[in-house]
Amino acid sequence: MSTGEDPTNSDALAPEWLTRSDVLRLTQKKKTWLHEQVRTKRAPAPVRLSHKCAVWLRADVDAWLADPVGWAERNQARAERGAA
C-alpha cells in the first residue's frame, strides 16, 4: 500500500465514534433537541457503552445530517419490516 498502512490493523477498520458533544457541535443544537430527535426516532440512537457513556457511529450521524427526513423515513420503514 502506498500510504504505509497495515491493512490488518484493527484500528484502521474500526468505526469512528462521536460523543454527544461531537454530535451537538455538528448539529449546532442543544442536548434537549438531540434527545427529542432520538426519542421520536428522527435521529440515530446512541450506542450505550455503560450507564454513563453513550456514543454515536459517525456513519449514522453523517447519513442523518445529509438527509434528516429521508433518514427518518428509512429508519421507520426498517422498524416496520422488523416488527412484521
C-alpha positions as CSV (number, residue, x, y, z in Angstrom):
1,M,0.0,0.0,0.0
2,S,1.3,3.4,-0.8
3,T,0.2,5.0,2.4
4,G,2.2,2.6,4.5
5,E,-0.9,1.5,6.5
6,D,-1.2,-2.1,7.6
7,P,-4.5,-3.5,6.2
8,T,-4.7,-5.9,9.1
9,N,-4.5,-3.1,11.6
10,S,-7.8,-3.3,13.5
11,D,-7.7,0.4,14.3
12,A,-7.8,1.2,10.6
13,L,-11.0,-0.8,10.3
14,A,-12.7,0.4,13.5
15,P,-15.7,2.6,13.2
16,E,-15.4,6.2,14.2
17,W,-17.4,7.1,17.3
18,L,-18.8,10.5,18.2
19,T,-19.6,11.7,21.7
20,R,-22.8,13.7,22.5
21,S,-20.6,16.9,22.5
22,D,-19.4,16.0,19.0
23,V,-23.0,15.5,17.7
24,L,-24.1,18.7,19.3
25,R,-21.2,20.6,17.7
26,L,-22.1,19.1,14.3
27,T,-25.8,20.0,14.6
28,Q,-25.3,23.3,16.4
29,K,-28.4,22.3,18.6
30,K,-29.0,21.8,22.3
31,K,-28.9,18.4,24.0
32,T,-32.7,18.5,24.7
33,W,-33.3,18.8,21.0
34,L,-31.0,15.9,20.3
35,H,-32.6,13.7,22.9
36,E,-36.1,14.5,21.5
37,Q,-34.9,13.6,18.0
38,V,-33.6,10.3,19.3
39,R,-36.7,9.6,21.4
40,T,-39.0,10.2,18.4
41,K,-36.7,8.1,16.1
42,R,-35.9,11.1,13.9
43,A,-32.2,10.7,14.7
44,P,-29.9,7.7,15.2
45,A,-29.8,6.3,18.7
46,P,-26.5,6.2,20.6
47,V,-24.8,3.0,21.4
48,R,-24.6,2.6,25.2
49,L,-21.1,1.6,26.3
50,S,-22.0,1.9,30.0
51,H,-24.7,3.5,32.1
52,K,-22.7,6.8,31.9
53,C,-21.3,6.6,28.4
54,A,-23.1,6.6,25.0
55,V,-21.6,7.2,21.6
56,W,-22.9,7.6,18.0
57,L,-21.5,5.8,15.0
58,R,-20.1,8.6,12.7
59,A,-21.5,7.0,9.6
60,D,-25.0,7.0,11.1
61,V,-24.7,10.7,12.1
62,D,-23.3,11.6,8.7
63,A,-26.2,9.9,6.9
64,W,-28.8,11.5,9.2
65,L,-27.3,15.0,8.7
66,A,-27.1,14.6,5.0
67,D,-30.8,13.8,4.7
68,P,-32.7,14.0,8.0
69,V,-36.2,13.4,6.6
70,G,-35.0,10.6,4.4
71,W,-33.1,9.0,7.3
72,A,-36.2,9.1,9.5
73,E,-38.4,7.6,6.7
74,R,-35.8,4.8,6.1
75,N,-35.5,4.1,9.8
76,Q,-39.3,3.9,10.2
77,A,-39.6,1.5,7.2
78,R,-36.9,-0.7,8.7
79,A,-38.6,-0.7,12.1
80,E,-41.9,-1.7,10.5
81,R,-40.3,-4.5,8.5
82,G,-38.6,-5.8,11.6
83,A,-41.9,-5.8,13.6
84,A,-43.8,-7.7,10.9
